[in-house]
Amino acid sequence: MFAKMRLSLTFSFTKKLILPFHYNEIIQGLIYRLLDKAIAEKLHDEGFVLGKRKFKLFTFSRLFGNFERQGENFKFSSPFKLYLSSPYNEMIESLVLNLLKTPEIKILENNIFVESVEVVASPVIKREVTVKMLSPLTVYSTLLSPDGKKKTYYYHPKEKEFSQLVKENLFKKYKAFYKRIPHSEEFHIEPLGISSKNEKLVSYKGFIIKGWMGKFRLRGDPELIKFSYEAGLGAKNSQGFGMWEILEK
């Protein structure tokens, strides 16, 4: 019924909504709370497994609306919009049904109201598309420093490893979900006009994650590109990274 759809969720509130500058963990927690317990536990505890890797296979956008910076917080004016997508049908269905049954939600100490739950029509995916990130795109490697300590290195979109790691990550998520290899392994991502202003640093559970907003060109097998639309590009999708939309000409 809701198969592989992207949702556009609009929330309203009567007072100003205060959220910390780094709100990804809060929004992720809200999403889990809105799911049926069994589905939330499956995603959180099990995910979709490939070898030693577990993937949650959902992604969400940054919050869109009118806001102002206030110290370490954002002060939002009503309403704000959030996009969410997943190839996992049961998750989307559970979320929609529970949102329709729960018109009022608590986020931190704020009461917010479900204004609308809309299904975003799936775009026509061609072999080459230009996209705009709705949440930062990140890929990384865990390296050993000379003193033997582990260090996380986040790649710049212009580094050659960036495209390769995005591609490898996408293959792994596809295989974890479908339990088969994709029909084609053709996929490439290219940054378009990315500069330092597109760099975003996000604090999540005390760790700093570096990601990139902006425009990218995707080329390759339409099935793989479509899966990245549903599940997200790059790493840490379920923490609010890697969601994109097609940039209309």
C-alpha positions in Angstrom: 0.0 0.0 0.0 2.7 2.5 1.0 5.5 0.5 -0.8 8.8 2.3 -1.1 7.4 5.7 -0.8 8.8 9.0 0.5 6.8 10.9 3.0 6.4 14.6 3.5 5.4 15.3 7.1 4.2 18.7 8.2 4.0 19.6 11.9 2.5 22.7 13.5 2.7 24.1 17.0 1.2 27.1 18.9 4.4 28.4 20.6 7.9 28.8 19.2 9.6 25.4 18.9 13.1 25.4 20.5 15.4 22.6 19.3 19.2 22.3 19.8 21.4 23.1 16.9 22.3 19.4 16.6 18.8 17.8 16.5 19.4 14.6 14.5 19.3 12.3 17.5 16.0 13.9 18.6 14.4 13.5 15.2 15.7 9.9 15.0 14.2 9.1 18.4 10.9 10.6 17.4 10.8 8.4 14.3 11.4 5.3 16.4 8.7 6.3 18.9 6.2 6.6 16.1 6.8 3.1 14.9 5.1 -0.1 16.1 7.3 -1.5 18.9 8.2 -4.7 16.9 9.2 -2.8 13.8 11.2 -0.2 15.9 13.0 -3.0 17.7 13.7 -4.9 14.4 15.3 -1.8 12.8 17.2 -0.7 15.9 18.4 -4.1 17.1 18.7 -6.2 14.0 18.5 -4.0 10.9 19.3 -5.6 7.5 22.5 -7.7 7.8 25.3 -8.2 5.4 28.2 -10.0 7.0 29.1 -8.0 10.1 27.3 -4.9 8.9 23.8 -3.9 10.0 21.9 -1.3 8.0 18.7 0.4 9.3 17.7 1.4 5.7 15.8 4.6 6.2 16.8 8.2 5.9 15.4 11.6 6.8 16.0 15.2 5.8 16.9 18.3 7.7 14.0 20.3 9.1 12.6 22.8 6.7 10.7 25.9 7.8 11.3 29.4 9.2 13.8 29.5 12.1 16.3 31.7 13.7 19.5 30.9 15.5 19.4 31.5 19.3 22.7 30.6 21.0 23.1 26.9 20.6 19.5 26.4 19.6 17.1 26.9 16.6 13.8 28.7 17.3 11.3 27.4 14.7 8.1 29.2 13.7 5.1 27.0 12.9 5.0 24.9 10.7 8.1 22.8 9.9 8.5 20.0 7.3 10.4 16.7 7.5 11.0 14.2 4.7 11.5 10.5 5.3 11.9 7.5 3.1 12.8 3.8 3.2 12.6 0.8 0.9 11.2 -1.1 3.9 7.5 -1.2 3.3 6.5 -2.2 6.8 8.3 0.8 8.3 6.5 3.3 6.0 3.1 1.7 6.7 3.6 1.7 10.4 4.7 5.3 10.5 1.8 6.5 8.4 -0.8 4.6 10.4 0.6 5.8 13.8 0.9 9.4 12.6 -2.8 9.3 11.6 -3.7 7.9 15.0 -1.5 10.3 17.0 -2.4 13.9 16.0 -0.4 15.3 18.9 3.3 14.5 19.6 5.8 15.5 22.2 9.2 16.5 21.1 11.5 17.4 24.1 9.1 19.6 26.1 7.1 20.9 23.1 3.7 19.7 21.9 3.5 19.5 18.2 0.6 18.6 15.9 0.5 16.4 12.8 -0.6 18.9 10.2 -0.3 16.6 7.1 1.1 13.3 6.0 1.7 13.3 2.3 3.1 10.8 -0.1 5.8 12.2 -2.4 5.4 10.9 -6.0 8.4 8.8 -6.9 10.5 10.6 -9.6 11.4 9.2 -12.9 15.0 7.9 -12.5 17.2 8.0 -15.6 20.7 6.9 -16.1 21.9 10.4 -15.2 20.3 12.7 -12.7 21.4 15.9 -11.0 20.4 15.9 -7.3 20.3 18.2 -4.3 21.0 16.9 -0.8 18.2 17.3 1.7 20.5 16.1 4.5 24.3 15.9 4.5 26.1 13.2 2.5 29.0 11.5 4.4 31.4 8.7 3.9 34.4 7.8 6.0 37.2 5.3 6.8 38.4 4.2 10.2 42.2 4.6 10.2 44.9 3.8 12.7 47.1 6.7 13.9 50.8 6.3 14.5 50.2 5.7 18.2 47.8 2.9 17.4 44.5 4.8 18.2 41.6 4.6 15.8 40.7 7.7 13.9 37.7 8.4 11.7 38.5 10.2 8.5 35.6 11.9 6.6 36.2 12.3 2.9 35.8 15.4 0.8 33.6 15.0 -2.3 36.5 15.9 -4.5 38.7 13.1 -3.2 38.8 10.0 -5.4 37.9 7.7 -2.5 34.6 9.6 -2.0 32.8 8.2 -5.1 34.2 4.7 -4.6 33.1 4.5 -1.0 29.6 5.9 -1.8 29.3 3.2 -4.5 30.5 0.4 -2.2 28.2 1.5 0.6 25.2 1.5 -1.8 26.0 -2.0 -3.1 26.2 -3.3 0.5 22.8 -1.8 1.5 21.2 -3.1 -1.7 22.5 -6.7 -1.0 21.5 -6.5 2.6 18.0 -5.6 1.7 17.3 -7.7 -1.5 19.7 -10.6 -0.5 21.1 -10.5 -4.0 23.6 -8.5 -6.0 22.3 -5.7 -8.2 21.8 -6.5 -11.9 24.4 -3.8 -12.7 27.3 -2.4 -10.7 27.4 0.8 -12.7 27.2 3.8 -10.4 29.2 7.1 -10.1 28.7 10.2 -8.1 30.3 13.6 -9.0 30.2 16.8 -6.9 28.9 19.9 -8.6 30.3 23.2 -7.4 30.9 21.9 -3.9 32.8 24.3 -1.6 33.5 24.8 2.1 30.1 26.5 2.6 28.5 23.1 1.8 30.4 21.4 4.6 28.3 20.5 7.7 29.5 19.3 11.1 26.8 17.5 13.0 27.2 16.3 16.6 25.5 13.0 17.2 25.7 11.3 20.6 28.9 13.2 21.3 30.6 12.4 18.0 31.2 15.0 15.3 30.2 13.8 11.8 31.3 15.7 8.7 28.9 15.7 5.8 28.2 17.7 2.6 25.1 19.5 1.4 24.9 20.8 -2.2 24.5 19.3 -5.7 25.8 16.1 -7.2 25.5 14.2 -10.4 24.6 10.6 -10.2 25.2 8.3 -13.2 24.6 4.6 -13.6 22.0 1.9 -13.3 18.5 3.5 -12.7 17.6 0.7 -10.2 20.7 1.5 -8.0 20.0 5.2 -8.2 16.4 4.6 -7.2 17.5 2.5 -4.3 19.7 5.4 -3.1 16.7 7.6 -3.3 14.8 5.3 -1.0 17.5 4.3 1.5 19.9 7.3 1.2 23.4 7.9 -0.1 26.5 7.3 1.9 26.8 6.3 5.5 24.7 7.0 8.6 21.4 7.4 6.8 19.2 6.5 9.8 21.0 9.3 11.7 19.7 11.9 9.2 22.3 11.7 6.4 22.3 11.1 2.7 18.7 12.1 1.6 18.4 13.7 -1.8 15.9 15.0 -4.3 16.2 15.4 -8.1 17.1 19.0 -9.0 14.5 20.1 -11.5 16.0 21.9 -14.5 
